Amino acid sequence: AAASTLAARVREALYGIADALTEFQATTPPLRLTAPPTFASRWLAPRLARYAASSIEIDVSADLRDPCAFDVAIRTGRGGWPGLEEYRLTPVDATPMLAPSLLGTRLLDDARALAGFELMPHPDWERWFAEAGCETPPDLRFAAVDYPTHELDANAAVAGLGVALLSPSLFRPLLASGQLVAPFSCILSGPAWHFALVRADDARLAPRQLCAWLHEQAQEAA
């Protein structure tokens, strides 16, 4: 009889805790997280489902908006944003990738051989050739369409429309599945990084907890 009474009291207390948590979560607004489209789909999406500390509302945008418009922002750069605290995530990396069907039986044993392919426009091609140890070939051919995101560049490359300069860390699944190949060992890394940013004047713990968790996820993947 005493045990039954105890069980009833404990059950009542647990129901009370569950009701309190439900009420708290209902009155706590979700964290507003803004991130660039490719990073959001390739890096964030596979990880955020494991974060249960608070609900998150994702806004996909490449622009660093007014700090009052977000709680946490993922942005790319070299750091030094005024009024924002920074958590380094991953360095920005890039290497040429193309579909096996486009490569065919040709061997890419020299970076200058890329002049025989159509390249997807990217601002770092010249820097990649320099890192690969050669001058940028003067006869490079670029695709007529300059896609606004690396995700679209990757889709075009998978379709065999050209060689794209893409992040091997973000697009590793496409390499693993054989949809794309990366024929060169030369990989640009930095100096820009992906950062998680939070307003310096935001005294709430939740945004910093999310940033710290994202930083830990980046360290584990490194």
C-alpha positions in Angstrom: 0.0 0.0 0.0 2.8 2.4 0.9 4.6 1.6 -2.4 1.4 2.3 -4.4 1.0 5.6 -2.7 4.6 6.5 -3.4 4.2 5.5 -7.1 1.1 7.7 -7.4 2.9 10.7 -5.9 5.9 10.2 -8.2 3.7 9.8 -11.3 1.9 13.0 -10.4 5.2 14.8 -9.9 6.5 13.6 -13.3 3.3 14.7 -15.1 3.8 18.1 -13.4 7.3 18.4 -14.7 6.2 17.4 -18.2 3.4 19.9 -18.2 5.8 22.6 -17.0 8.3 21.9 -19.8 5.5 21.9 -22.4 4.3 25.3 -21.2 7.9 26.7 -21.1 8.6 25.5 -24.6 5.4 27.0 -25.9 6.3 30.4 -24.5 9.9 30.3 -25.6 10.4 31.6 -29.1 12.6 29.5 -31.4 16.2 30.7 -32.1 16.4 32.5 -35.4 19.4 31.0 -37.3 20.4 32.5 -40.6 22.9 30.7 -42.9 24.0 30.7 -46.6 22.1 28.1 -48.7 24.9 25.7 -49.5 26.3 25.6 -45.9 22.7 25.2 -44.6 21.9 22.2 -46.8 25.3 20.5 -46.8 26.6 21.1 -43.3 23.9 22.3 -41.0 20.9 20.1 -42.1 22.6 16.8 -41.3 23.5 18.0 -37.8 20.8 20.3 -36.4 18.4 17.4 -36.0 20.6 16.2 -33.1 20.4 19.5 -31.3 17.5 19.3 -28.8 18.3 22.2 -26.4 15.9 24.6 -28.1 13.8 24.9 -31.2 15.4 26.6 -34.2 13.9 28.6 -37.1 16.2 28.6 -40.1 16.4 31.5 -42.5 18.5 30.8 -45.6 20.3 33.9 -46.7 23.7 34.9 -48.0 23.5 38.4 -46.6 24.6 39.5 -43.1 21.5 41.2 -42.0 20.7 43.7 -39.2 21.9 42.0 -36.0 18.4 42.5 -34.6 17.0 40.2 -37.3 18.7 37.0 -36.1 19.9 35.3 -32.9 22.7 33.2 -34.6 24.2 33.8 -38.0 26.5 31.6 -40.0 28.7 33.7 -42.3 31.9 33.4 -44.3 34.8 35.8 -44.0 38.0 36.5 -42.1 36.3 37.7 -38.9 36.2 41.1 -37.3 32.5 41.9 -37.6 31.8 44.8 -35.2 29.3 44.1 -32.4 29.4 40.3 -33.0 31.1 37.5 -31.1 32.7 34.9 -33.4 32.9 31.1 -33.2 35.1 29.5 -35.9 33.6 26.5 -37.6 35.5 25.3 -40.7 37.9 26.9 -43.2 36.6 27.6 -46.6 38.1 25.0 -49.0 37.9 24.4 -52.7 39.2 22.1 -55.4 38.1 21.3 -59.0 35.4 18.7 -59.3 33.7 17.2 -62.3 31.5 14.3 -63.3 33.3 11.0 -64.3 31.3 11.1 -67.6 32.8 14.5 -68.5 36.3 13.3 -67.6 36.0 10.1 -69.6 39.3 8.5 -70.4 41.3 11.7 -70.1 43.9 12.1 -67.4 44.2 15.3 -65.5 47.9 15.1 -64.4 48.5 18.8 -64.9 46.4 21.8 -63.8 46.8 23.4 -67.2 44.8 20.6 -68.7 41.7 22.2 -67.3 41.9 24.5 -70.3 40.3 21.6 -72.3 37.1 21.8 -70.2 34.4 24.4 -69.6 34.7 25.8 -66.1 32.0 27.0 -63.9 32.6 30.7 -62.9 34.2 31.2 -59.5 36.3 34.1 -58.1 39.0 31.8 -56.8 40.1 30.0 -60.0 43.2 32.2 -60.4 44.2 31.6 -56.8 43.7 27.9 -57.2 46.0 27.8 -60.2 48.6 29.7 -58.3 48.3 27.3 -55.4 48.7 24.4 -57.9 52.0 25.9 -59.0 51.2 27.2 -62.4 50.0 30.4 -64.1 46.4 30.7 -65.0 46.1 29.4 -68.6 45.1 32.2 -70.9 42.7 30.1 -72.9 40.3 29.0 -70.2 36.7 28.6 -71.2 33.9 29.5 -68.7 30.3 28.5 -68.8 27.8 31.2 -69.8 25.7 30.7 -66.6 27.2 32.1 -63.4 25.1 30.3 -60.7 24.4 32.2 -57.5 25.2 29.3 -55.1 27.8 26.5 -54.9 24.9 24.0 -54.6 23.8 24.9 -58.1 27.4 24.8 -59.3 27.6 21.2 -57.9 24.3 20.2 -59.6 25.7 21.5 -62.9 28.9 19.6 -62.5 27.1 16.4 -61.7 25.1 16.9 -64.9 28.4 17.1 -66.8 28.1 20.7 -67.7 31.6 21.7 -66.6 34.3 21.7 -63.9 33.2 23.4 -60.7 35.5 24.7 -57.9 33.8 23.2 -54.9 34.4 22.5 -51.2 35.6 18.9 -50.7 34.4 19.0 -47.0 30.8 20.2 -47.9 30.5 18.0 -51.0 32.2 14.9 -49.7 29.0 12.8 -50.2 29.1 13.5 -53.9 32.7 12.4 -54.1 32.0 9.3 -52.0 29.1 8.3 -54.2 31.1 8.7 -57.3 28.9 11.4 -58.8 31.9 13.8 -58.8 35.6 13.2 -58.9 38.4 15.6 -57.6 41.4 14.8 -59.7 43.9 17.2 -58.1 45.5 17.0 -54.7 45.7 20.8 -54.5 43.0 22.1 -52.2 42.5 25.8 -51.3 42.0 26.2 -47.6 41.3 29.6 -46.1 42.0 32.4 -45.3 38.2 32.8 -45.1 36.3 30.7 -42.5 32.7 29.8 -41.8 31.8 31.5 -38.5 28.9 31.2 -36.1 28.0 34.7 -34.9 26.0 36.0 -32.0 25.3 39.6 -30.9 27.8 40.7 -28.3 25.1 42.6 -26.4 22.7 39.5 -26.3 22.9 38.3 -22.7 20.8 35.2 -23.3 22.5 31.8 -22.9 20.7 29.9 -25.6 22.4 31.6 -28.7 25.9 31.0 -27.2 25.0 27.4 -26.4 24.1 26.8 -30.0 27.3 28.5 -31.2 29.4 26.4 -28.9 27.6 23.3 -30.0 28.2 24.1 -33.7 31.9 24.8 -32.9 32.1 21.3 -31.2 30.5 19.7 -34.3 33.1 21.4 -36.5 35.9 20.2 -34.3 34.6 16.6 -34.4 34.4 16.7 -38.2 37.9 18.2 -38.7 
